[in-house]
Amino acid sequence: FDKVSRQGLLTEALQRALPIEMLRLIMCTTSYFVLASVLAVLCSASQISRRCNSTPGLVLLQTKHQTRQRTTGVPLKVGDAVSLRVKRTGNRLSTDVTWRVHAEWDHQGSWQMFFVEKSGRATGEVRSGDEISLRTWSGRRVAVMEDKSVQARWGHQGEWQKFRIESDHVGAIMDGDTVFLRGWSGTYIDADTPVSRGMVEARWTDHGDWQAFVVEVASSIGQGYLR
């Protein structure tokens, strides 16, 4: 086909897949090559791929799609010391000489280290969906309180100290993975949010940026910590 014929074919296909208002906008503001790219993307989407495949005589332009591979790193294991970096701001969960848990600093010292535990004598890798507890440098464990605050008052390892660690993939949690921590209340830990700078709480069931933490395994940082 010449350029005019190809553009007419693309226009016909776009009419089948797009609302007329969107089509007019694309036709007024884009070139043929952009139209070709738009069509290729449309036909790769599951909800309209059947339309493209069922169009008689339609030749689709194939574009390269790069699948994002998960980087292999250090697996998180029971007993490891980790820091939990707030993905949105870069600050890390911290405890001090009191019971307070906060995210006011980006430091990476002993106050920012948490030892990952499971109930009983469980060992091995920590996997997405596992139930864990987080022991601080002082021996106290992080807990979600009844008022949804997050504190480290006691060394108990009860229901308030249990967290379900979740990621966006199945299998082992790796160093550098983004994780979410769901407490016994069904709400997720949030930290250093725009509405509560530096504070750490578990207020909502949301699974978004405010609840996202990056796991940093101590052995991959090149630091040693006493247990």
ABEGO torsion letter per residue (X at the ends): XBAAAAAAAAAAAAAAABBAAAAAAAAAABBAAAAAAAAAAAAABAAAAAAAAABBGBBBBBBBBBBBBBBBBBBBBBGBBBBBBBAAAGBBBBBBABABBBBABABBBAAABBBBBBBEABBEBBBBGBBBBBBBAAGBBBBBBAAGBBBBABABBBAAABBBBBBABBEBBBBGBBBBBBBAAGBBBBBGBAABBGBBBBABABBBAAABBBBBBAAAAGBBBBX
